[in-house]
Amino acid sequence: MNTDFKVGDLVRRKPVSKKLTNRPYTALQESNDLVLVVNSLPASKRFFYGNVCGTGDTHLWSVDQFYLVSKGCL
């Protein structure tokens, strides 16, 4: 599975165990689980910046929290 997301990709949050707390992605509601990749970190393929589609908030995310929904056109 390719987890190297690129700018412009649309990703969806993976289901999260209810045991996990104090994590930014657990605060997302189901309607806000889509994230648009807006920036990458050249030094790491594990992290990216993404905008939560429902709120517009930008966060630093880990690729293992998401799966690819649609590749960007860039």
N, C-alpha and C positions, 0 to 999 in steps of 0.2 A: 504494500500500500504506500502510495506517495504522500508524504506529509510535509513536503517542501512547498508551502503556499507562496504564491506570487501576488504582487500588488494587483488589485482588481478582482481577485478571486472572492467568491461568496462562500462562506463556510457556516456550518451549523454546529452548535454546541452539542457535544455528546451527553447522553444521560448521566447524571451525577448521583452518586450514592448519597442517601440522606444522612449518612454518618459524617460526611465532609462539611465542615463549617469554617467560617472566617476565610473563605476564598472568594475573590471577586466574582467568579463565574457562577457561584451558587446564588448570588443575588439576582441574577437575570430571571425574568419571568418567561414562561413559555413563548409568549408573543415577541420577546426580545432575544430569542436564541440565535438569530441570524446576525452574522458579523461580516462586514466588508473589510478585506485586508487593504490597509492604506499605506503601510510602510513596512519594510523588512529591516532586519539587523544583519548587515553584511558579515559580521563576526560570528553569527550564530544562525543555523537553519532551524533551531528549535523554537525561537521566539519571533513574534511579529506584533505590529501595532494594528489594531482593528477598531472600526467604528461599529457600535451596536446599532443595528438598523432601526430599532424601535425608539431609541433615545438620542442617537447621535453622539453618545459619549465614546471617547477614545480610550482604550486600555492597552496595556502590554499583555499579550496572551502567549500561551504555550501551545504548540501544534498538537500535542497529545490530548488537548481538551476539545478538539474539533475534528470534523470530517468535511471533505470538500463537497459542496453542492453544485457549484458551477465555476468553470474556469473563466477568468477575466479575458477581455479582448485586447489588453495592452500587450 
